[in-house]
Amino acid sequence: SGCLIALIVVAVLAIPTIGILAAIAIPAYHDYTLRAKVAGGPVSAEPLKLAIAEFHNQRQACPDNDSPGFKAAAAYAGPQVASITVGTFENERCGIELRLRDTGSDKIDGKALWWEYDGNAWQCSSEIDNRYLPQHCRE
């Protein structure tokens, strides 16, 4: 009958269409979840930025993890954060190094995000691909 033929035609067309949509949607969703996990890391470093700026403005020096008011790097660990190291970078600027973990991707796990403080503003850099970074950290 005509209904059976129509049903077969719809099924034959629907299966490839669903496959194509899945091939596009699954990787896009995976990238989205990785971006969300990476974005959670900088949030945990925000209070440190203020503390470092205050320390620098009061003492004209960069704090490190052993300075008063700061904790050991591993003490800042969280769900996606392995550690946060505070100190002086090679260019003599104060900085934060945040190491990520448990994101489920070798492209991100163990990688670092860095913020440098020049006395006025924070600059972000990273060893992570730009497509996973928050907008303010992209080059």
N, C-alpha and C positions, 0 to 999 in steps of 0.2 A: 504494500500500500504506500501511498504518498507520504504518510506520517513517518513510517519506518525509514524511508529513503532520506527524508529531511533530518531525522534523528542521526542517522549514520553520517551524513554530510556535516552536521554541526559537530559531532564527536571528532571526526577526522580533522576539522579545522581548529577545534578548541585545543586539542592536545599539543600541537606545535606552538600555538599562540601562548599557551600557559608555559611551555618550556622556554620560549624566548623571553617572556616577562620574568621568569625566575632567573634566567641567566643574567639579566640586567639588575634585578632587584636584590639578589642575595649579596653580590660583591658591594653594591652601594650601601646596603644596610651594615655590612661588616665594617666598611670604612667609617660610617657614621658612629657606630658603637666605639671604635677605636678613638675617634676624635673626642667623643664624650669622656672617655677614660683619661685621655691626655689632658683635657680641659679641667678635670678635677684636681690634678696636681698643683697647678699654679694657685688655686684657691687656698690651699693649705700654706702657701708661702707668703700670702698677703700680709698677715700680722708681722712676719719677720721683716718685711720691707720697711714698715713703719719703725720697728725697733732699731733696725740698722741705721736708718736715716737719723733718728734721734741720737743714737750712740755717736755717730759720725759728727753731727752738728755740735754735740756737747764736748767731745774729747778730741776732735780733729784727727781721729784714727778709726780704722776699721775694726769691728769686733770679729771674734771667731767663736767657734762652738764652746770654747772654754771661758769666754768672757762672762761677767756677771749679767744675769738675765737671759742667757742663752743656754740651750741644752746640747747634749751630744747629738751628732748627726743621726744616729739610729733612733733616738728618742722622738724624732719628728715623723717616724714611719707611720703610714696609714694604709688603707686598702690598695691604692695604686702607687703609693710613694714608698720607696725603699729607704731613702735617707735624704736629709737636707743638710748640706754643708755650708757653713757661713765662714767667710774669710776674705783675704786679699787675693785678687787675681794677679797674674803675671804682669799686667799693665798698671799695677799699683792701685787699682780701683777696688772698692768694696764690692762684694758679690755674694750671690747665692747659687749653689749648684744643687739641683733637685734631680734625683735618680728615680726613674719609674720602674714599676714591677707589676706582675700579675695582670697584665692587660690581655694576655692570650696571643701576643704577636711578637715574634723575634725582631720585627722592625722597630719595636718600641721598648720592650722589656730590657732593663739595664742601661738604657740611653738616658742622656742628661738634658736638662733645660738649664740655661744660665741667665741670671739677671745681674747686670753691672750697674752700680750706682756711681754717678760722676759728681755727686754733691748737689745736684739739682733734679735729675730725672733718672728713671730706670730704663735700661735697654735690655731687650730680650734677645737671646740667641739659642741655638739648639743643634744637636746632631740628629734630630728627627726630621723626616721628610716633611716639607711645608704643608702638604695636604692634611696632615694629622694635627697640626699645631693650631692653637687659638689664633684668631685674626691678628691680635696685637703682637704676636711673636713671629709672624711670617715675614720673610725677607722680601 
